[in-house]
């Protein structure tokens, strides 16, 4: 059985057991799930690890997450083994210099040296720590699943077959950041920060099995990283449709638009949404934006808010609970994904699962998730504030359209994008990797 092009379906109903047997195999697997960064409140990696681990456990597998700071939030029954870094980018003191007593070994020294010279060390240093940790536990796992570390340390024989998730190539982020850099000095800084992508390219080409979350991401991995198409398998991820669900008791707030975004990341397209909001408010004065993410005190987004006098119309929230986040999305008239590119777009799937109508760009894999324009969402070109404004204004002014798109969006998620189906497809890929290693041996030779 192959995991290629798995389509997701809904959980079967109230009688479904929390420990449904994995239909792809006849014995539970022992899985080590690696994540060098598991922030549950910003970015998709922490969300992916949490929900995939939970659903794999519900299928009867034994899952242990091995991760570094910020540690992922995991559900009951999924253990976390902490593999700490020096946590050089923590808040409120990012880019800190550790005290002498914090250094434990040469990997710590390499981590600090890379940070001091403007690079991002965590993928490499986590991979080295993971290699050392797994070597001491050889034989305890049937499969090792790396969540986009792509570090040199994972090219060693880890004692079990390796499956690697690449959500999308970080080279895409690098190019967008370079395009947005205003000065030669800033471009040099961007190149140095993303120097780890050279390592990730080299590692990706040597990986036996790559899992990705969309057809768009597969194409990017082949083109940007040079991975053979036959080694890249698509398993769609999805929403927790029990949590992300409609609730008529949550009052809808007039004019509210919700988005999830990192203010300083050009990839997320927030500046274009702010520009669009200024235009929308000329026809819909109650229109306002709630951004799930950190407020940047300076930069293009902050400047656009100030330029258009939107200080009272744009609110940033962070660190809220899952329940609070779901209710925030439920309360919105519109959910918006303004990204220039996404490898999948969990925020789109989650918003659609609540029945909140969606306005989204056509960047990257977003159309695979959001569906056809006018049927399950309103779709606009990336980086087009005028088109965003037109779609937002149209939807704010048409309650019937909002209701129709909201219902169709939830139906699409239930039919295609659930975490249970993601876990089934991922487990099938694990079994293929185990069978391939048994046939060829750890060094890839028969």
N, C-alpha and C positions, 0 to 999 in steps of 0.2 A: 504494500500500500504506500502510495506517495503522498506527501503533504502539499504537492503543487496545486495551487489554485483552489484550496479548500474554501468553501463558502459556509458562512456561519448560520446557525439557526437558533431559535429561542430555547430556553430551558422548558422542559415539557410540562410543567405545571406544579400545583401545590403538592402533589404526591411524590415529586422527584426527591430521591435520596441525596443527602450531602456526600455520599460516598459511592456514586455511580461508578460501575466498573468501566475501565478503559476498553472501548470496543476494538482497539487496534492490536491488542496483544493479550497474552495469557498469564503474565506475571507482573507484579508491580516493579517499578524501576527505582533505583536509588540515584537521586539527581542532585548534583551540586550546581547551584545557580549563582553565577558570579556577577556582581555589579560594582563597578568602581565608584559610582555616584548614584545614590538612591533617593534624592530629595523628593518627598511626596507632594510638595506644594508648588514646584516650579519645574517644568519640563516633563517629558513623557517617560523617562527611564524608571523612575520610582513607581509610577503608576503601572507600567508594564510588569515589573518584577513582582509587585504586590499581587496583582490580580491573576497573573499567569501561575504564580506559585500556589495561590489558594485553589485554583481550579485543577491544577495537576494533583494536589493533595486530595481533592474531592473525588478524583478518578481512582484513588487508591495508591498513588505513588508516594514515596518518601522524598520530600524536597527539603534541602537545607540551603538557605541563602547565605552566601559568603560575601560581605560587602564592606566598603569603607565609607567615611563621612562624606556628605550627610547620610546617615544610615536610613534605609527604607523603613517605612511603617508596614508591618506584616500582620496578617490575620492569625487568629488563634490556631495553633496546630502546625505552624510553619516556623521552625527555629531560625534564628539569625546568629551566625558566627561573625563577630566583629574582627576585621582585619585592618586596624587603624593606620591611617596616614598621619602626617603631621598637621593635617587640617589647615593648610596655609591660606585658604580662601574663606574661612568662616566669618560670619558676622558677629560682632561689629568691628572686627579687626582684620580685614582681608589683607593679603600680601604681608603678613606678619613675619618677623624673624624669630624663630624659636629660641628658647633659652638653652644653655649648654646641656642641662640635664635632660632635655627632651630627646636628644639624639640617641638612637639605639644601635644603628649600624650604618654601613656605607650607602644603603638605599635611601635612608633619611638624608644623608649628606647630598646625594645626587638630586633628591627632590628639591632641597633648598637652593642648590646651585642653579638648577634649571629655572626656578622661580626668580632668582636674583638677576638672571640674564634675560628675563622677559618671556620665557617659554612656559608651556603648560605641561607639568611633569606627570600628572596623575595616571594617565593610561599606561605609561611605561612602568612607573614605580608600583602601581597596584598589580600589574601582571607579574612582576618579579616577586612580590610578596605572596601572590597567589600560587606561583610555581613552587615556592619553598613550602608553603602550607600544604599543598596537595601532595607533594613528595613525601611528607611525613605521614600522610593518611592514605597511602597507596592501597588500592583494593577495597576501599570503603564505598566507592561510587561506581555505578554502571555507566554513567554518562556525565560529562561536564558541559554546562551550557554557559557560554560567556555572553554577557549583554554589552556588546560594542566596546569592549576594552581595546581589543586589537593591538595588544602589546607584545613585544618580543618574547617575554617570559612564557607566553602561552603556546609558543611553537615547540616547546620541549615535550617529551613523552610524559604526559600527566598521569598515566596509569589507567586511563579510560578514554574513549573516543570524545572528541571535542566537537560541539555544535556551536556556532556563533551567530548571534543576531546582529545584523546591521540595519538599523532603522532607516537611515539614509547616509550616504557618504558625507562626512564633515567637510569635504572639499567644496560642497555646495555652499555651506555657511561661509567658508573662507573666501570664496569668490564674491559673494554678496557683501561681505564686510569690506573687502578690498574696493569694490565698486562704490561703496558709501564713504570711504575714507577721503577726507577733504585735502590732506597734505601729504607730501612725500614722506615726512617723518611718521605720520600716522600709518601709512601703507607699510613702511618698514616694520613698525610695531606689530601690525596685523600678521605680516609674514612670519615674524619670530614667534608670536603666540601660537600660530597654527603649524609650527614646524613638526609637531607630532603627527600630522597627517601623512608625512612621508613614510614614517614607520607604519602607519595603519595601511597604507597602500601595499607595502612590501609584505606585511603579515597577511592581508586579505587574499593576496594571490596564492598563498601557500596553504590556505585553509581547506580542509577536505569537504566541509559542509557548511553552507551559509544559509541562514533563514532570514527572510525579510518580510515586511508587512504589507507590501503593495506591489502591483506590477510596475508602477512608476519607479519605485525604489529599486526594483530589480534591474530595470534598464539603466538607472544611474550607477548602480554598483558595477555593472558590466562595463559601462563606458568610462567612468571616472577611476575605478580601482583596478580594472583589467582582470576581473574574476571571470572564469569560464561560465557561460550561461547555464551549462548543465549542472553546476555545483551550487546554483542559487535557487532556493525554493521559496514560494510565497505562501505564507499563512496569515490571513487577515486577523488583526486583533479587533477589539470591540469595546463595548460599554458594559458595565454592570447594570443590566436592565432591571434588576430588582431595586437597586438604589436610585438609578437615573430613570425615573418614571414620572408620569403626570400626577399632579395632586391638585384637584380643583379647590381645595381649601386654602391654597397659597394664593393670596391676592396678587393680581397682575398690576404692576406699577406703570402708570401712563408715561409713555415716552422712553422707557428704560431699554437701553441696548447694553448687552453684556458681551465682553470678550475676555479671552485668556491670552496674556502677552507679557513678554519681557521688554520693558520700555526701551532698553538700550540695544536691542538686537534688530538690525534692519530686516532680517529674514521674516520677522513677525508682522511687518507692515503696519504697525500701530500708528505711525505718523500719518499715513494715508487715511486711516479711519478718523483720526482727529480732524484732519482737513475736511473730510466728508461731513463730520458732525457739524462743523461751523456752517456749512451750506444747508444741511437739513434743518437746522434751527430757524432758518428764515421762514420756513413754511410750517414747522412743528416746534414752537417755542418750548414745549415741555421735554423735547428730546434731550437725553443726557446719557452719558457713558459710564459704566462701571467696569473697571479693568481689574481682573484677577492677576495680580503681579505687583512687582515693586515699582514705586514711583522713582523716576530719575530726576535729580535736581537740576540737571543740565543736559544739553543734547537736543537733537531735532524734535523729539516729542515734547519736551518741556518748552522749547521755543515756540512750537506751533500752538500749544495751549495758551501761552502768554500772548502771542501775536493775535489770536482770535478772541481773546478775552473769555476763555472757557474754564477759568479756574473753578467756578462753581458748578460746571456742567460735566466735569470729568473727575471721577473718584477712583482711587486705587485701594484695593483691599488685598491682604495677604495673610497667610497663617490661619485661615479659617478652617473649621472642621468640614468633613465630607458632607454632613447633613446641611450645614450652613451654605456650602457651595451649591448643593443641589437646589435648595430653596431660592438662592439668589438667581440661578438660571430659570427656575420655574416662574419667578416674579417678573421676568423680562418680557417685553413685547417682542424683542428680536434678539437672537444670538448671532454674533458676527465672527467670522474667521477671515481676517484681512491679509493673511500671510502671503508672501511672495512665493513661498515654497513650503511644502510639508511632505514628509515621507509617508504619513498616514493621516493624521489629524484626529487625535482622540477628542479634543474639545468639540469638534463637529459631531462626532458620533454620540457623545454624551449629551450634548444639547438636543440633538434630534430625538434621543431616547426619552427626554422629558416632554416631548411634544411642543417644544419651543421652536417657532419657525426660524429658519436659518438663512442668512445672507453670507455667501462665501466666495472667495476667489477661485479661479481655476488653476492655481499654482500647484505644481507637483501632483501628488496623489489625491488632492482634495476632491476632485470630481468622482474618483472611485468610491469615496465615502459618501459625499453629499448627494450624488445622483444628478439627474438631468435638470437643467434650468426650467423653472416653471412647474415642475412636477413634485420634487421633494425639497427644493430650495430655490433661491434666486442666486444665480451665478454671475460673477463679474470678472473682468480681466484683472490680474495682479497689478498693483501700483497705479491704479486708476481711481483717484479720489472722486472724480465726477461720476463715474459709473457706480461707485459705492453709495454716493449720496442719492442718486436716482433710485437705486434699489431700496435703500433704507426708507426714503420718503414714501415710495410706493407702498411698502409693506406697512408702515405706520398708519397710512391712511386707508387701509383696506382690511377690515376685520375678517371678512369672509375668506380672503386669500391667506391670512395668517392661520386661520383655523384649518384650512385645507392642507397647506404645506406642513403644518405641525403634525397633523395626523399621518400624512404620507411619510414624513421623515421618521417617525417612530416605527411605522410598519417596515420601513427599509432596514432599520437597525435590527429589529427583531428577526428579520428574515436572513440577514447576512453577517452581522457583526456582534457576536457575543463571546465572552471570555471562555465559556465552556467549549465551544467549537474551536477556539484558538488553542486551548489545551489539548484537545483531541488531535488536531493537526500537528502540534509540536511534538507530542508523544510519538506519533507515527514517524516523524523525522528522526527522533532519538533511536527508535528501533532499527531504522535503516542504517544509521551511523554505527550502531553496535554490530549489525550483521556485516557491514563493510569492513570493520576492523577485524572481526573474526576471520574474514576471508583473506585479508591481505596482511594482517599483522600490524603492529604499531608503526613500523617504518614505511608502510604502504606497499610492501612487496609481498607477492604470493609465496 
